[in-house]
Amino acid sequence: MPQTAGSQRDGYYREVDGIRSLAVLLVVLFHLNIHGFGGGFVGVDVFFVISGYLITKIILEELSASGGRFDYSGFFIRRAKRIFPALYVTLMASFCLAALVVRPKDLEDFSGSILSALTGLSNVFFWLQSGYFDVGAGQKPALHTWSLSVEAQFYLIWPIVMVWLVHRFSRVGQLIGILAISSSSLALNFLITDTTSVAMLLGRYISEGFKNREATIFFLMPFRVFEFGLGAVLLWIKTPTEGRRWSSEIVVALGCALILYAGSQFNVGFVYPSYHALVPCLGAALLLCGAKSSRFIGGILRSRIAVGLGIISYSLYLVHWPVSVFYRYVYPDDWSTWEKLGVFGASVVIATGLYLFVEKPFRRISVRSLKAPNRIFWTSLATLLAVIVLPTAHAFTHNGWQWRYPVVVADLLSRTTKMANVHKIRAPGCEFSNFKDFDARACVYPEPGRINILLLGDSVASFIWVGLRQNLPENRYNILQLTPSNCRPGLGWGVDYCRQSNDFIFDFIARNDIDLTVIASLGPDHSNLRKTLAYLRSLNRQVLVIGQPFIFNGRLPDIVASVANTATTLVQIEAIARSGLVDTGEARRQIETIAKEEGAEYFDIQSKLCSAVDDISTCSFVIDGGLITADNNHLTPAAAIKIFRGLASTIEASHP
């Protein structure tokens, strides 16, 4: 059978745990927002390489020892025994705490993520969640379980692949097979995301169904197989570092450098994994190759502290994120250095307990005893599953247990959730965060015989589209839409997909007869608005500028829910909502002034919610029994329909 990298691996090698300690430290430091570790998420890639190496080694050793037979049930039981107990305890404890402190929508989402994590599908769950009204990562206690699901899915397919390769091919053929599978996985990353290469011509058809291509390659297992494969390949390579100290030192130093470079220089803006992941993955592979023979860096990896941290690395990975999320839930402000140290220390202490009292005891249970008929064991397991599945399923299907709040607040939050139908905004085709997701034919296709209205703006404008579409007769009005997220419409403004969007649309306006151009944007910088309006006026285009929406200093449902016990009437809820307002008065006045000076029409959203626009005490943030926004600024479709009813009437009068 193939030999391991560096030497024959018959026993436990301390340096592997040392590499695990490096990986988990990168992840924890990244999640604590420690300066200089903006790419610490690459620690997960290091774990994937280690898993690919170790799992393949286990499979090959069993095939060799058993004459080509492989015990699938024993393999899966060992994996479940390794992963599930600590995961179960972490999720159960997290749910109990969440039920006490987490607000309804977050508890509903968290419950869904728990159910998906228990079934090995949390990566799919978070992939499907990516998009608008997707809560920030800091409010998802089970977000980190996506990587465990990727591993679990890999465990399901890899034994089958390896058994087939070993039975069908020679040693060289096996290596070629793994390289082919890994290369295909990496190529899929380009097929889905690369817009400039010839590969995209093929990938466009494959990726049509994916609403968010970056999230697709990040969360889904097929796009990560090459990382596991890189670890597996090491078992077929006899490295030149075996018995050569200085070669080992160089290889290990290079491996550390690659991992630390990625951990310090990468950031969340990278398209990932794609080719970027090759940097930390190659680094991990080099460490696995040379750490055994290395005295200096290898000695550090074999040190008591590094090995100790590596031993509890799985438990630490499990607990550090819920600890961070729940602490942030209670103390949302920027953390001090001492707070970060406290969260780190608490995570290590809890992880140590989880390892000693959960992980370690379950590892000692023999596979044979679990495979044998054992009514007490399986009854206990079913009971434990029911203890977590039943309440989480109930919370997931019952609006995050809104009954925990006063009736008036619970009804308001429930109605807001129903009103916030994000599917009505035409995302990602017309509202997008990547220009290649823009569907020009569906979104900006002028039609003769109808009044063509072009809506431009960022994501805020996408909800205005709902208000206009529902209030203007579709047989007479064609509403075109280009609303890239976080991009203001303006000549020469923006970078990357924002600039692409603006270059496209202003060229489109110059070449097409548009009856009315509507501009709306959230951004505070309106320095290029005057230039843009002047350009449109030079083309004799009629323009309507939408004023600033209300902006809150957090998700409005969360603001209301955070002090729910003090609110028993809608009047009190309105007062609570007003307390969370961000002052946008200056921006609103600036936009209005520029619009009027450049001859554009102006529509003030805030005036439709306040009887006196400069007096917030006269403003109402409840429409049809629900809050006007389900986050901090985007109108719910239901609110947009009501707010823009008057504007639609004005448009009908001026453009019959």
C-alpha angles and dihedrals in degrees: 000000000000117000126236124253112269098005145343107301109212098139145029115303115204094205091067089063087046090057089048089054090055091049096049092045090056091051095047094046089049092052091048089055093238110178113254096028101083089132097047089121086083086080086082090059090053089054090051092053091049091049092049090052098045098041092049090048091052092050094048094047092051092048090050095047096045099044095254099319120126126200103218095178092051091049094051093045090053091050092047090047089053098046112024108058097055091040091052094050092047094050093044093051091044093051092050090052093043091054088060102044111014122096121240103262091045092048090050092052092043091051090052091050091051092053091048092047091052090053095044094249105104091114088060090045093055092042090056090047095055111112138051120356085020103145116238117266090252091070098051110088093185098042093109092060089079089086092052089055090050089053093046091052090048090052090056096056105028099070089052091049094047095046090051093048094047093048095045107035144043122248091272092047091052091053091048090050093053091046090050092050092046093047091050090052092052091045090055088062090060095042090058101040112021111098099175105049127081086247089073090066087066096034095055091073093044093049100043092101095051113096095196116025097188090053090046096060092039099053108027122087101226090064091053100048092095089064092055089042092056089059092046093052090063089073090066096047125084101207123213091233096077107120093351109110100190093045088052093049091052094046093047093045090052090048092052091046092054093049094045091045091054092044093052103033105036120083140187091267091072120105097244144239096354114108091327091074091061089076099063092031093055088046091055091047091052091051091052089049099050111019094090093060096035116102101185108040090016088054090054090050089050093048119120094249095048093045092045091052090046092052091056093036094109093050091044091051090051099049106032094072099049089046089053094045096049093045089050089049091059097034106031096168122099109290124240121232089257092053091052090049089049093052090047093048093047090050092052092048093048091044091052091053091046091052096046098044103030115016099041098045092050092049088060093058108101121238090228092060091051093048093051119086105273114166095183093052096047093043089052091048092050090049092051091049091050090051091063103026098053099052094040092048090049093049090046094052097038104058097268093300097294087176086085087078133064112281095251092052094043092051091048094050092046092051091047091054091052092047094051097080100162092184089077094071097072097242132202097009098057101009106049146150095213125048093224088065090060113111103205096182093053097040110034106027112134115215124205115230094035133081105259113215118184117206115201129181146082127295091299089065092054089071090049086060088063092052094050096041093053094046102042121071107254094214090062105030128056111194114202118198137200110163113154114188116258092001123118116211108244144126111270093357128135143020132259112343093007092058090044090053094048094045090051098046099045090049087049092051091051092053100041136060105243117180097203133007116203117198124194131162141163100209119115094223111082097158093123096044092091092050091049094049091048090053092050090048089053087058090051091244121157110233134195118192119205115213128231117295120224113278124203128201090240140359105314095224088053092049090053094042093048091068097025095130090065094051122081100150137045089244090061091046091053089052091050090050092050090053089063097052121124113219107250097158096113093049091048092052092046093053092047093050094049092046094052094043090053094049097252126138116248132212120190114209093190093057089062090059100040130056088209109029095204092050112071091190087075094054124107122205098183120088124176091348096308138088117265093240136030092203130024103292117354112103116233111246089247091054092046092053092055097040095051097044091097093047090052090055090051091051091049090052094050096037106033 
